Amino acid sequence: MSKITITHQRNKCIGCNYCVEFAPDRWVMSKRDGKATLVGGVNKKGFYTTKVSPIELDENVKAAEACPVKIIKVKEF
């Protein structure tokens, strides 16, 4: 069974909300600063990362592709 890692460079987020639209179980918009937050993401030097089930692959790939600033990376291994 493959594993999926999602990485988000949050400080470059422009708050477009596309990630939330495509993968609402994994992304929420912060009421504090209007940027997207990766649910379950752990911050390491400005990059938030989490490992998720392969079931979440398709919706998060769509979120990454829709991101206008290309700050979401989805890796399958």
ABEGO torsion letter per residue (X at the ends): XBBBBBBBBAAABAGAGAAAAABAAABBBBAAAGBBBBBGBBBBGGBBBBBBBAAAAAAAAAAAAABAAGABBBBBX
